[in-house]
């Protein structure tokens, strides 16, 4: 319209110029008085043409030609521009579409692929809401209205689209208003972020999993500095992430820095090798714990080591349990050895004690010889006491279990305890009553005496011994910490001294038999070994805490029991003088067999002897019921005591069988599968002990 109006104006201007030129010529003719002949007419026409031609050229022809050329150039440039933009749109990696009145009017190839269409024509004319997920349709409509009404560029938003095949595609899009074929339209640029979102979700899940995992995890950069650690590592060390980022893990180390080990670790990691080792770590509060550390190199896309992942497992509890297991296995092995030695030694001591007892009876009229016999007996009794300690350590000492109140027992024991302590040692008692346990009072007194004696020897310049009782409920964690068998209520005894204390190396060996820190001749090294054995035999545990220069605390844990309704007074034991019954003694040790025979015969019994169970059966068959009691050893060649017992019962004989052994009755029952409670005589026995036990069994039958 503007171009046509300009052309019309130029034509009118040219006509006006011609008219003006004609008027000028007419005026000139009148002034000159020219005649109106043909020559004048020619001259006028030529002059008029000369005047009008430039005007027509300048005002009409030239501007029209330039306008046409400009229009053609503009149209050509527009077509070229459209081609360029179309090419750019088609080559764009993002999906691009134009829609008007809610329908697609243009889509590029990327949009075709995004919506799973075979060609753009499948999308042209389709409603745009058809491809919007139902969850996002309301916000899409609001955004289109806002964009079209205000004509502004839309903000970057996330939307879910639904392709022609039903696939849900997660996208990011931005829109703006553009002219399209003479009217406004919405240009939308869409980017498929499904893979990115999936990767972000995967990374989020991985990060959440790493943060939730029970083990500590750290990311280290190529220089070994901390980049990140998870919640478990932060909780385990007490450090917040901000406190450790950029610092080396040496911040956490509590153990000695072994440069050779650290250098070997970094050399292995630099080669891409996984490094495994254990380290002592120190928490922010100063407490220490042991970790099993696994460091793995992580390579980038070029195959170069980019960082390291360190996984730390707190193995403090496991190491403590392993130590307890090793100690228990060591104590069990040494206990078996001690029990075996004590058994063989008891056989020898029984012969010595029996012979010494007989000599004392025979030498009653000779004071000098009688004294020598007593010296022999006292030496044998000391040997018997030593074997009892070995058996206590090996948990094979025979116990007389009853319900006792530890507070009452310790109160009674304190009177004797004060006699073994020096005057410069103060005794403090804090005894809470009703600490009832199932225990052997004599064994508990042995335990306390050993602990008090050790406390006295650890305080050469005097000090304080404090004994306290309490009842405590141990949960699972406390059971693991103390080594007790199971959670529950325990009666607890703590014996504390202010002595010299012990170092860690000594602490690791205190329960070993014959280990002692005392000078030669000052102790056997069996005191704490006996404490360990007796506490284990009672189903309890003993823990020791000590520090050089700060004293020692020994804690005894006994399974607690309910208080008894009544406490029966101890029965008086009657000393036996002997009898006249026939007794069969079955013993493979000749000296011991002869000693038993002499003792029993001297006190009126008729005694038959057999070296093993098979011979004993032949004697029983030959005597036809004359034998009233069988006194048999447990372990013998050919046929031992338990097998002899079964054979006697198989013969239909009902006479009592009294077992005798350097092992305990418990060991006999466990090894032979005999019913518990059979009569038992523990070796080494004295003359009076064998007489009392034989009479007791005969009278009970």
C-alpha positions as CSV (number, residue, x, y, z in Angstrom):
1,X,0.0,0.0,0.0
2,X,2.8,2.4,0.9
3,X,4.7,1.6,-2.4
4,X,1.6,2.3,-4.6
5,X,0.8,5.6,-2.8
6,X,4.4,6.7,-3.3
7,X,4.2,5.9,-7.1
8,X,0.9,7.9,-7.4
9,X,2.4,10.9,-5.7
10,X,5.4,10.8,-8.1
11,X,3.1,10.6,-11.2
12,X,1.0,13.6,-9.9
13,X,4.2,15.5,-9.3
14,X,5.4,14.8,-12.9
15,X,2.1,16.0,-14.4
16,X,2.3,19.1,-12.3
17,X,5.8,19.8,-13.6
18,X,4.6,19.3,-17.3
19,X,1.6,21.7,-16.7
20,X,3.9,24.2,-15.1
21,X,6.3,24.0,-18.1
22,X,3.4,24.4,-20.5
23,X,2.3,27.5,-18.7
24,X,5.8,28.9,-18.8
25,X,6.0,28.4,-22.6
26,X,2.6,30.0,-23.1
27,X,3.8,33.0,-21.2
28,X,6.9,33.3,-23.2
29,X,5.0,33.2,-26.5
30,X,2.8,36.1,-25.5
31,X,5.7,38.1,-24.4
32,X,7.7,37.5,-27.6
33,X,4.7,37.8,-29.8
34,X,5.3,34.5,-31.5
35,X,2.9,33.3,-34.1
36,X,1.3,30.1,-33.7
37,X,2.7,28.4,-36.7
38,X,4.0,24.9,-37.1
39,X,7.5,25.8,-36.4
40,X,6.6,27.3,-33.1
41,X,4.6,24.2,-32.2
42,X,7.6,21.9,-32.9
43,X,9.8,24.1,-30.8
44,X,7.3,24.0,-28.0
45,X,7.0,20.2,-28.1
46,X,10.7,19.7,-28.1
47,X,11.1,22.2,-25.3
48,X,8.3,20.6,-23.4
49,X,9.8,17.1,-23.8
50,X,13.2,18.3,-22.7
51,X,11.6,19.7,-19.6
52,X,9.2,16.8,-18.8
53,X,11.5,13.9,-19.6
54,X,13.9,14.5,-16.6
55,X,11.0,15.1,-14.4
56,X,9.3,11.8,-15.4
57,X,12.6,10.0,-15.0
58,X,13.4,11.5,-11.6
59,X,10.0,11.4,-10.2
60,X,8.2,8.4,-11.8
61,X,10.4,5.9,-13.6
62,X,13.5,5.8,-11.5
63,X,11.8,5.6,-8.0
64,X,9.5,2.9,-9.3
65,X,12.4,0.8,-10.6
66,X,14.3,1.2,-7.4
67,X,11.3,0.3,-5.3
68,X,10.8,-2.8,-7.4
69,X,14.4,-3.8,-7.1
70,X,14.3,-3.2,-3.3
71,X,11.2,-5.2,-3.0
72,X,12.7,-8.1,-5.0
73,X,15.9,-7.9,-2.9
74,X,13.8,-7.9,0.3
75,X,11.8,-10.8,-0.8
76,X,14.9,-12.7,-1.7
77,X,16.6,-11.9,1.6
78,X,13.4,-12.9,3.4
79,X,13.4,-16.2,1.6
80,X,17.1,-16.8,2.4
81,X,16.5,-15.8,6.0
82,X,13.6,-18.2,6.3
83,X,15.7,-20.9,4.8
84,X,18.5,-20.3,7.2
85,X,16.2,-20.2,10.2
86,X,14.4,-23.3,9.0
87,X,17.7,-25.1,8.5
88,X,18.8,-24.0,12.0
89,X,15.5,-25.1,13.4
90,X,15.7,-28.5,11.7
91,X,19.3,-29.0,12.8
92,X,18.7,-27.8,16.4
93,X,19.1,-30.6,19.0
94,X,16.2,-29.4,21.0
95,X,12.6,-30.0,19.9
96,X,11.0,-26.8,18.5
97,X,7.4,-26.2,17.7
98,X,5.1,-23.3,16.8
99,X,1.5,-23.4,17.8
100,X,-1.4,-21.0,17.3
101,X,-4.9,-21.4,18.8
102,X,-3.7,-24.4,20.7
103,X,-2.6,-26.5,17.7
104,X,0.8,-27.2,16.2
105,X,1.5,-25.3,13.0
106,X,5.2,-26.1,12.8
107,X,7.5,-28.8,14.4
108,X,11.1,-29.6,13.6
109,X,12.7,-33.0,13.3
110,X,13.7,-33.1,16.9
111,X,10.1,-32.6,18.0
112,X,9.1,-35.3,15.6
113,X,11.5,-37.7,17.3
114,X,10.6,-36.5,20.8
115,X,6.9,-37.3,20.3
116,X,7.7,-40.6,18.5
117,X,6.0,-39.4,15.2
118,X,7.0,-40.8,11.8
119,X,6.9,-37.4,10.2
120,X,6.1,-33.8,11.1
121,X,2.7,-34.1,9.3
122,X,1.6,-36.5,12.1
123,X,1.8,-33.6,14.5
124,X,0.8,-30.5,12.4
125,X,-2.7,-29.5,13.3
126,X,-2.8,-31.7,16.4
127,X,-3.9,-30.1,19.7
128,X,-0.9,-29.4,21.9
129,X,-2.7,-30.6,25.0
130,X,-2.9,-34.1,23.5
131,X,0.8,-34.5,24.2
132,X,0.8,-33.0,27.7
133,X,0.7,-35.3,30.7
134,X,-2.6,-35.0,32.6
135,X,-0.8,-33.9,35.7
136,X,0.6,-30.8,33.9
137,X,-2.3,-29.7,31.7
138,X,-3.7,-27.0,34.0
139,X,-0.3,-25.3,34.4
140,X,0.4,-25.5,30.7
141,X,-2.9,-23.8,29.9
142,X,-2.1,-21.0,32.4
143,X,1.4,-20.5,31.0
144,X,0.1,-20.3,27.4
145,X,-2.4,-17.7,28.4
146,X,0.2,-15.7,30.3
147,X,2.7,-15.9,27.4
148,X,0.2,-14.9,24.7
149,X,-1.5,-12.1,26.7
150,X,1.7,-10.4,28.0
151,X,3.9,-11.3,25.1
152,X,6.8,-12.1,27.3
153,X,9.3,-14.9,27.3
154,X,8.2,-17.8,29.5
155,X,10.4,-19.0,32.3
156,X,12.2,-22.4,32.1
157,X,9.8,-25.0,33.4
158,X,9.6,-28.8,33.7
159,X,6.8,-30.7,32.2
160,X,5.9,-34.3,31.4
161,X,4.9,-35.0,27.8
162,X,3.2,-38.1,26.4
163,X,4.4,-39.4,23.1
164,X,2.3,-41.0,20.4
165,X,3.3,-44.5,21.7
166,X,2.4,-43.6,25.3
167,X,5.9,-43.0,26.5
168,X,6.1,-40.4,29.2
169,X,9.0,-38.0,28.5
170,X,10.3,-35.6,31.1
171,X,11.2,-32.2,29.6
172,X,12.4,-28.7,30.2
173,X,10.8,-26.0,28.0
174,X,10.8,-22.3,27.4
175,X,8.3,-20.3,25.2
176,X,7.9,-16.9,23.7
177,X,5.5,-15.0,21.3
178,X,6.7,-14.7,17.7
179,X,4.9,-13.6,14.4
180,X,3.9,-16.4,12.2
181,X,2.4,-15.7,8.8
182,X,1.0,-12.3,9.9
183,X,-0.3,-13.3,13.3
184,X,1.1,-14.0,16.7
185,X,2.1,-17.5,17.6
186,X,3.9,-19.3,20.5
187,X,7.4,-20.6,19.8
188,X,8.3,-23.5,22.2
189,X,11.8,-24.9,22.7
190,X,11.7,-28.3,24.5
191,X,14.6,-30.3,25.8
192,X,14.4,-34.0,26.7
193,X,15.8,-34.4,30.2
194,X,14.5,-37.9,30.9
195,X,18.0,-39.4,30.9
196,X,19.4,-36.5,32.9
197,X,16.5,-36.9,35.5
198,X,17.1,-40.6,35.6
199,X,20.8,-40.0,36.2
200,X,20.0,-37.4,38.8
201,X,17.6,-39.8,40.5
202,X,20.2,-42.6,40.4
203,X,22.8,-40.3,41.8
204,X,20.4,-39.1,44.5
205,X,19.6,-42.7,45.4
206,X,23.3,-43.5,45.5
207,X,24.0,-40.5,47.6
208,X,21.2,-41.4,50.0
209,X,22.4,-45.0,50.1
210,X,25.9,-43.9,50.9
211,X,24.7,-41.6,53.5
212,X,22.5,-44.3,55.0
213,X,25.0,-47.1,54.9
214,X,26.1,-48.2,58.4
215,X,29.8,-48.2,57.5
216,X,31.8,-44.9,57.3
217,X,32.5,-43.7,53.7
218,X,34.9,-41.0,52.6
219,X,35.7,-39.6,49.2
220,X,39.3,-38.4,48.8
221,X,40.7,-36.4,46.0
222,X,43.9,-37.3,44.1
223,X,46.0,-35.8,46.8
224,X,44.3,-37.7,49.5
225,X,42.3,-34.8,50.9
226,X,38.7,-35.4,52.2
227,X,36.0,-34.3,49.7
228,X,33.0,-35.8,51.4
229,X,32.0,-38.3,54.1
230,X,28.7,-39.9,54.9
231,X,26.5,-39.6,58.1
232,X,27.9,-42.8,59.6
233,X,31.5,-41.5,59.3
234,X,30.5,-38.2,60.8
235,X,28.7,-39.9,63.7
236,X,31.5,-42.3,64.2
237,X,34.2,-39.7,64.4
238,X,32.2,-36.8,65.9
239,X,33.3,-34.4,63.1
240,X,31.0,-32.5,60.9
241,X,31.6,-32.6,57.1
242,X,32.6,-28.9,57.1
243,X,35.3,-29.6,59.7
244,X,37.1,-32.2,57.6
245,X,36.7,-31.1,54.0
246,X,40.1,-30.4,52.4
247,X,42.0,-32.1,55.2
248,X,43.8,-35.4,55.1
249,X,42.4,-38.4,57.0
250,X,45.5,-38.2,59.2
251,X,43.3,-35.9,61.3
252,X,41.5,-39.1,62.4
253,X,44.6,-41.3,63.1
254,X,45.3,-42.2,66.6
255,X,48.0,-44.9,66.0
256,X,51.7,-44.4,65.5
257,X,52.5,-43.0,62.0
258,X,54.4,-45.9,60.3
259,X,56.0,-44.1,57.4
260,X,56.9,-47.3,55.6
261,X,53.3,-48.6,55.8
262,X,51.9,-45.3,54.7
263,X,54.3,-45.1,51.8
264,X,53.4,-48.7,50.7
265,X,49.7,-47.7,50.9
266,X,50.1,-44.8,48.5
267,X,52.3,-46.7,46.2
268,X,49.7,-49.4,45.9
269,X,46.9,-46.9,45.5
270,X,48.9,-45.0,42.8
271,X,49.1,-48.2,40.8
272,X,45.3,-48.6,41.1
273,X,45.5,-51.4,43.7
274,X,42.9,-51.6,46.4
275,X,44.5,-51.1,49.9
276,X,43.2,-52.9,53.0
277,X,44.5,-52.3,56.5
278,X,43.5,-51.6,60.1
279,X,44.1,-48.3,61.9
280,X,43.4,-46.8,65.3
281,X,41.2,-43.7,64.9
282,X,40.6,-41.0,67.4
283,X,37.2,-39.3,67.7
284,X,36.8,-35.6,68.2
285,X,36.2,-36.2,71.9
286,X,39.5,-38.0,72.2
287,X,38.2,-41.5,72.5
288,X,39.7,-44.2,70.2
289,X,38.4,-47.0,68.1
290,X,39.7,-49.5,65.6
291,X,38.6,-49.4,61.9
292,X,39.2,-51.8,59.0
293,X,39.8,-49.5,56.1
294,X,39.4,-50.3,52.5
295,X,40.6,-47.7,50.0
296,X,39.6,-48.1,46.3
297,X,41.0,-45.9,43.5
298,X,38.3,-44.5,41.1
299,X,39.3,-43.8,37.5
300,X,37.8,-41.1,35.2
301,X,36.8,-41.6,31.5
302,X,40.4,-41.3,30.4
303,X,41.5,-44.1,32.7
304,X,43.4,-41.9,35.1
305,X,42.9,-42.0,38.9
306,X,40.6,-39.1,39.8
307,X,39.8,-39.9,43.5
308,X,39.6,-42.6,46.1
309,X,36.7,-44.1,48.0
310,X,37.5,-45.1,51.6
311,X,35.2,-47.5,53.5
312,X,35.8,-47.7,57.2
313,X,34.3,-50.5,59.3
314,X,34.4,-50.1,63.1
315,X,35.9,-53.4,64.3
316,X,36.5,-52.4,67.9
317,X,33.8,-54.7,69.2
318,X,34.8,-57.5,66.9
319,X,38.5,-57.2,68.0
320,X,37.4,-57.2,71.6
321,X,35.4,-60.3,71.0
322,X,38.2,-62.0,69.2
323,X,40.6,-61.1,72.0
324,X,38.1,-62.6,74.5
325,X,37.8,-65.7,72.3
326,X,41.6,-66.1,72.1
327,X,41.9,-65.6,75.8
328,X,39.1,-68.2,76.4
329,X,40.7,-70.7,74.0
330,X,44.1,-70.2,75.7
331,X,42.6,-70.5,79.1
332,X,40.7,-73.6,78.0
333,X,43.8,-75.2,76.6
334,X,45.9,-74.4,79.6
335,X,43.1,-75.5,81.9
336,X,42.9,-78.9,80.2
337,X,46.7,-79.2,80.7
338,X,46.5,-78.1,84.3
339,X,43.6,-80.5,85.0
340,X,45.6,-83.4,83.5
341,X,48.6,-82.6,85.6
342,X,46.5,-82.2,88.7
343,X,44.9,-85.6,88.0
344,X,48.2,-87.4,87.8
345,X,49.6,-85.5,90.7
346,X,46.6,-86.3,92.8
347,X,47.2,-90.0,92.4
348,X,50.7,-89.6,93.8
349,X,49.5,-87.3,96.6
350,X,46.8,-89.8,97.6
351,X,49.4,-92.5,98.1
352,X,51.6,-90.1,100.1
353,X,48.7,-88.8,102.3
354,X,47.4,-92.3,102.9
355,X,50.8,-93.6,103.8
356,X,51.6,-90.6,106.0
357,X,48.3,-91.0,107.8
358,X,48.9,-94.7,108.5
359,X,52.4,-93.9,109.7
360,X,51.1,-91.3,112.2
361,X,48.7,-93.9,113.6
362,X,51.5,-96.5,113.9
363,X,54.1,-94.1,115.3
364,X,51.9,-92.6,118.0
365,X,54.3,-93.7,120.7
366,X,57.5,-92.4,119.0
367,X,57.4,-88.6,119.1
368,X,60.4,-88.1,116.8
369,X,59.2,-90.5,114.1
370,X,55.6,-89.1,114.5
371,X,56.9,-85.6,113.8
372,X,58.6,-86.8,110.6
373,X,55.4,-88.5,109.4
374,X,53.5,-85.2,110.1
375,X,56.0,-83.3,108.0
376,X,55.4,-85.7,105.1
377,X,51.7,-85.3,105.5
378,X,51.9,-81.5,105.7
379,X,54.0,-81.4,102.5
380,X,51.5,-83.6,100.8
381,X,48.6,-81.4,101.9
382,X,50.4,-78.4,100.4
383,X,50.8,-80.3,97.2
384,X,47.0,-81.1,97.4
385,X,46.3,-77.3,97.8
386,X,48.4,-76.6,94.8
387,X,46.4,-79.2,92.7
388,X,43.2,-77.6,93.9
389,X,44.4,-74.3,92.5
390,X,45.2,-75.9,89.2
391,X,41.8,-77.6,89.1
392,X,40.1,-74.3,90.0
393,X,41.8,-72.6,87.1
394,X,40.8,-75.5,84.8
395,X,37.3,-75.2,86.2
396,X,37.4,-78.7,87.5
397,X,37.4,-78.0,91.2
398,X,34.5,-79.7,93.0
399,X,32.1,-77.0,94.3
400,X,29.4,-77.1,97.0
401,X,26.9,-74.8,95.5
402,X,24.2,-73.0,97.6
403,X,22.3,-69.8,97.6
404,X,24.4,-67.1,99.4
405,X,24.2,-63.3,99.9
406,X,27.5,-61.9,98.7
407,X,27.2,-58.9,100.9
408,X,26.8,-61.1,104.0
409,X,29.6,-63.4,102.9
410,X,32.0,-60.5,102.4
411,X,31.0,-58.9,105.7
412,X,31.9,-62.2,107.5
413,X,35.1,-62.6,105.4
414,X,36.3,-59.1,106.2
415,X,37.3,-60.2,109.7
416,X,39.7,-62.7,108.3
417,X,40.7,-60.4,105.5
418,X,41.9,-57.8,108.0
419,X,44.3,-60.3,109.5
420,X,46.2,-60.7,106.2
421,X,46.4,-56.9,105.6
422,X,49.0,-54.6,107.1
423,X,48.0,-51.9,109.5
424,X,48.9,-49.2,106.9
425,X,46.1,-50.5,104.6
426,X,42.6,-49.1,105.1
427,X,39.6,-51.3,104.3
428,X,36.4,-49.7,103.0
429,X,33.2,-51.7,102.6
430,X,30.1,-50.6,100.7
431,X,27.9,-53.6,100.8
432,X,24.4,-53.5,99.5
433,X,22.4,-56.4,100.9
434,X,20.4,-59.0,99.0
435,X,23.1,-59.7,96.4
436,X,22.0,-63.3,96.2
437,X,23.9,-65.8,94.0
438,X,24.3,-69.5,93.6
439,X,27.9,-70.1,94.7
440,X,30.3,-72.1,96.8
441,X,31.1,-69.9,99.8
442,X,34.5,-71.5,100.3
443,X,35.4,-70.8,96.6
444,X,34.2,-67.2,96.8
445,X,36.4,-66.7,99.9
446,X,39.4,-68.1,97.9
447,X,38.7,-65.6,95.2
448,X,38.4,-62.7,97.6
449,X,41.5,-63.8,99.5
450,X,43.6,-63.9,96.3
451,X,42.3,-60.4,95.3
452,X,43.0,-58.9,98.7
453,X,46.4,-60.5,98.8
454,X,47.3,-59.1,95.4
455,X,46.0,-55.6,96.5
456,X,48.2,-55.8,99.6
457,X,51.3,-56.7,97.6
458,X,50.6,-53.8,95.2
459,X,50.6,-51.3,98.0
460,X,54.0,-51.6,99.8
461,X,53.7,-48.1,101.2
462,X,50.1,-48.6,102.3
463,X,46.8,-47.5,100.8
464,X,43.2,-48.4,100.5
465,X,41.2,-51.5,99.6
466,X,37.6,-50.9,98.8
467,X,35.0,-53.7,98.3
468,X,31.5,-52.9,97.1
469,X,28.5,-55.0,96.1
470,X,25.6,-54.1,93.9
471,X,22.9,-55.6,91.6
472,X,23.1,-54.5,88.0
473,X,21.0,-55.3,84.9
474,X,23.2,-55.8,81.9
475,X,21.8,-55.2,78.4
476,X,23.3,-56.6,75.2
477,X,25.9,-54.0,74.9
478,X,27.0,-54.4,78.5
479,X,27.2,-58.2,78.0
480,X,29.5,-57.7,75.0
481,X,31.6,-55.2,76.9
482,X,32.0,-57.4,80.1
483,X,32.1,-60.8,78.4
484,X,29.1,-62.1,80.4
485,X,27.1,-65.0,79.0
486,X,23.8,-63.3,78.5
487,X,21.8,-60.2,79.3
488,X,20.1,-60.2,82.7
489,X,20.5,-59.3,86.4
490,X,23.9,-59.8,88.0
491,X,25.3,-59.5,91.5
492,X,28.5,-57.4,91.1
493,X,31.5,-57.3,93.4
494,X,34.2,-54.6,92.9
495,X,37.6,-54.8,94.6
496,X,39.6,-51.6,94.2
497,X,43.1,-50.8,95.4
498,X,45.3,-47.7,95.3
499,X,48.4,-49.6,94.4
500,X,51.0,-49.5,91.7
501,X,48.7,-50.7,88.9
502,X,49.6,-52.7,85.8
503,X,50.7,-51.9,82.3
504,X,48.9,-53.3,79.2
505,X,51.3,-56.1,78.6
506,X,50.9,-57.4,82.2
507,X,47.1,-57.0,81.9
508,X,47.1,-59.4,78.9
509,X,48.8,-62.1,81.0
510,X,47.4,-61.9,84.5
511,X,45.2,-65.0,84.1
512,X,47.9,-67.2,82.8
513,X,49.0,-69.9,85.3
514,X,52.4,-69.4,86.9
515,X,52.6,-65.8,85.6
516,X,53.5,-63.4,88.4
517,X,55.1,-60.0,88.8
518,X,56.2,-60.8,92.3
519,X,59.8,-61.7,93.1
520,X,61.0,-65.4,93.2
521,X,59.6,-67.2,96.2
522,X,56.8,-64.6,96.8
523,X,54.1,-66.2,94.8
524,X,53.1,-69.1,92.6
525,X,51.4,-67.1,89.9
526,X,48.2,-69.1,90.3
527,X,46.1,-66.6,92.2
528,X,44.4,-64.8,89.3
529,X,44.3,-68.0,87.3
530,X,42.3,-69.6,90.2
531,X,40.0,-66.5,90.3
532,X,39.4,-66.8,86.5
533,X,38.6,-70.6,86.8
534,X,36.3,-70.3,89.8
535,X,34.4,-67.4,88.3
536,X,33.9,-69.2,85.1
537,X,32.8,-72.3,87.0
538,X,30.2,-70.2,88.8
539,X,28.9,-69.0,85.4
540,X,30.3,-65.5,86.0
541,X,33.0,-63.4,84.6
542,X,35.9,-61.4,86.0
543,X,37.1,-58.1,84.4
544,X,40.3,-56.2,85.4
545,X,40.9,-52.5,84.8
546,X,44.3,-51.0,85.8
547,X,46.7,-48.2,85.0
548,X,50.2,-47.8,86.1
549,X,50.3,-45.6,89.3
550,X,46.6,-45.4,89.6
551,X,45.6,-48.8,91.1
552,X,43.6,-51.7,90.0
553,X,39.8,-52.5,90.0
554,X,38.7,-56.1,89.7
555,X,35.0,-56.6,88.9
556,X,33.3,-59.9,89.5
557,X,29.9,-60.7,87.8
558,X,27.7,-63.4,89.3
559,X,24.3,-64.4,87.8
560,X,21.8,-63.1,90.3
561,X,19.2,-65.4,91.9
562,X,16.1,-64.9,94.0
563,X,16.6,-64.9,97.8
564,X,15.8,-68.3,99.4
565,X,12.7,-68.7,101.5
566,X,14.7,-70.2,104.4
567,X,18.4,-70.9,105.0
568,X,19.1,-74.3,106.4
569,X,21.9,-74.5,109.0
570,X,24.9,-76.6,108.0
571,X,24.7,-80.2,109.0
572,X,27.3,-81.5,111.5
573,X,29.6,-84.1,109.9
574,X,30.2,-87.3,111.9
575,X,33.7,-88.7,111.9
576,X,33.7,-92.4,111.0
577,X,35.8,-95.1,112.9
578,X,35.4,-97.8,110.2
579,X,33.4,-101.0,109.7
580,X,33.4,-104.7,108.9
581,X,31.9,-104.9,105.4
582,X,33.6,-106.4,102.4
583,X,34.9,-103.7,100.0
584,X,36.3,-104.2,96.5
585,X,39.0,-101.6,95.6
586,X,39.5,-101.3,91.8
587,X,42.6,-99.1,91.1
588,X,45.3,-99.4,88.3
589,X,48.0,-97.5,90.3
590,X,49.7,-100.2,92.5
591,X,50.8,-97.8,95.2
592,X,47.4,-96.1,95.5
593,X,45.6,-99.5,95.4
594,X,47.8,-100.7,98.3
595,X,47.3,-97.5,100.3
596,X,43.5,-97.8,100.1
597,X,43.7,-101.4,101.1
598,X,45.9,-100.8,104.1
599,X,43.7,-97.9,105.4
600,X,40.5,-99.8,105.1
601,X,41.8,-103.0,106.5
602,X,43.3,-101.2,109.4
603,X,39.9,-99.9,110.3
604,X,38.1,-103.2,110.2
605,X,37.0,-103.7,106.6
606,X,37.6,-106.8,104.5
607,X,39.3,-105.6,101.3
608,X,39.5,-107.2,97.9
609,X,41.6,-105.6,95.2
610,X,41.6,-105.5,91.4
611,X,43.8,-103.6,88.9
612,X,41.0,-103.0,86.4
613,X,37.3,-103.4,85.7
614,X,37.6,-106.8,84.0
615,X,39.3,-108.4,87.0
616,X,36.8,-106.7,89.3
617,X,33.9,-108.4,87.4
618,X,35.6,-111.8,87.8
619,X,36.0,-111.2,91.6
620,X,32.4,-110.2,91.9
621,X,31.2,-113.3,90.1
622,X,33.4,-115.5,92.3
623,X,32.4,-113.9,95.7
624,X,28.7,-114.4,95.0
625,X,27.3,-111.3,96.7
626,X,29.7,-110.9,99.5
627,X,31.0,-107.5,98.3
628,X,29.0,-104.6,99.9
629,X,30.8,-101.7,98.2
630,X,32.9,-101.2,95.1
631,X,35.5,-98.3,95.3
632,X,36.7,-97.8,91.8
633,X,39.0,-95.4,89.9
634,X,37.4,-93.7,86.9
635,X,40.2,-94.0,84.2
636,X,41.8,-97.5,84.0
637,X,43.1,-99.7,81.2
638,X,40.8,-102.4,79.6
639,X,37.7,-101.3,81.5
640,X,37.3,-98.0,83.4
641,X,35.0,-97.2,86.3
642,X,32.0,-96.1,84.3
643,X,32.0,-99.2,82.1
644,X,32.4,-101.3,85.3
645,X,29.4,-99.6,86.8
646,X,27.3,-100.5,83.8
647,X,28.5,-104.1,83.8
648,X,27.7,-104.4,87.5
649,X,24.1,-103.2,86.9
650,X,23.8,-105.5,83.9
651,X,24.7,-108.5,86.3
652,X,21.8,-107.5,88.5
653,X,24.0,-106.4,91.4
654,X,22.7,-103.5,93.4
655,X,25.6,-102.8,95.7
656,X,26.7,-99.1,95.7
657,X,29.7,-98.0,93.6
658,X,31.9,-95.2,94.9
659,X,33.9,-93.4,92.2
660,X,37.3,-91.9,93.0
661,X,39.4,-89.7,90.6
662,X,41.7,-86.8,90.4
663,X,39.1,-85.4,88.0
664,X,35.9,-84.0,89.4
665,X,32.5,-85.6,89.6
666,X,31.4,-83.2,86.8
667,X,34.1,-84.5,84.5
668,X,33.2,-88.1,85.3
669,X,29.5,-87.4,84.5
670,X,30.3,-85.5,81.2
671,X,32.8,-88.1,80.0
672,X,30.8,-91.3,80.9
673,X,27.2,-90.2,80.4
674,X,26.4,-91.5,83.9
675,X,23.4,-90.1,85.7
676,X,24.5,-87.3,88.0
677,X,24.7,-87.6,91.8
678,X,26.6,-90.9,92.0
679,X,28.9,-91.2,95.1
680,X,32.3,-89.6,94.5
681,X,35.6,-89.4,96.4
682,X,37.9,-86.8,95.1
683,X,41.7,-87.4,95.1
684,X,43.9,-86.8,96.9
685,X,42.0,-88.1,99.9
686,X,43.2,-88.4,103.5
687,X,42.7,-91.3,105.8
688,X,39.7,-89.7,107.5
689,X,38.1,-88.6,104.2
690,X,38.1,-92.1,102.7
691,X,36.8,-93.6,106.0
692,X,34.0,-91.0,106.2
693,X,32.9,-91.3,102.6
694,X,32.9,-95.1,102.6
695,X,30.9,-95.2,105.8
696,X,28.4,-92.6,104.4
697,X,27.8,-94.6,101.2
698,X,27.4,-97.9,103.1
699,X,25.0,-96.5,105.5
700,X,22.9,-94.9,102.7
701,X,22.6,-98.2,100.9
